[in-house]
Amino acid sequence: MKLHGDCRKFPYLEAHHVFGGANRKKSEEYGLKVYLCLEHHREGPEAVHRNHDMMRLVQQEGQQAFHLTYPEIDFRKEFGKNYLGEDEP
């Protein structure tokens, strides 16, 4: 929807933890998951598991959502990185 304005309902969606690896459990804890069609999750050229730019877009959106929902918690301390690019090492 965000990329192409496609509002169709897909019969099958997969859960994607916005911050995986060591932060997968924290993504679950804070509700940082998105539901993606197969094409945008694992299969297509814009799939987050195949396309770094798409993965970064989802991570940036996730960080912004975290800031809105948990303004009292330091995202960088919690997740170890700033995905918004500000003062990134």
N, C-alpha and C positions, 0 to 999 in steps of 0.2 A: 504494500500500500504506500509506504513512505517513498519508495523509489520511483514508482510508475503510476501512482494514483489508482491502482487496481483494487477495487473494493469487492471483487468476487469472493464468494465463500468457497473455501476449498474443503472437500470431504475429509482430507487427511492432513493434519498438521503435526509437526514434531516440536517438542520442547527443546530449547537451546539455552544453556546457562551462559549468560552474558560474559561472565568471567570464569573461565574453566581452569583446569589444572589444579594447582594448590588452592585456588579461590573458588572452586566449584561449590564447596559446602557453604561458603559465605554468600555466594549468589543465591543459593537455595534459601538460606536463612533470611536474607533481605528481600526476597521476592524478585530477584534480578534474572528473570527468565523471559524469553519471548517465544512465541509459537510461530513457526515458519513452515511454509509449504516445502516439500521435498526439494524443489528446484532452487529455493533460496537457503536451504539448510545444508544439504550435502551434495546435490547432483549437478546443478547448473553452473555456468560461468560466474554468476553472481552469488554463489553459495558461500556462506560465511566460513565454511571449513575449507574452501578452495581459494578464496579471494581475500587477501589481506586488507584491502581498502573497505570491503563490506564488513569484515570483522571489526575493523577500527570504528566504522560508523556505528555499529551496534554497541560497541564498548563506550563510545562517547555519549550516545543516547542513554545508556545505562548509568553512567556517572552523573549525568545531569538529573536523571530521575532520582538517583540516590540523594543528591544534594537537596532536592525539593522535599523529599520524604524524611530525610534524616539530617537536617541542617546542623544539628549539634554534634555529629560524628565526623571526624576528619577522614575523608575518603582515602587519602594517600596512606595514612597510618593503617587503615583497615585493609586495604587491598595492595599496598606496596608500590603503587604507580599512579601517575596522573595521566589519564587518556585524553584530556582536553588540550594538551600541548603547552599549557601555561607553565612556565618554569620547569619544563621537563628536562632531565639531564641529557 
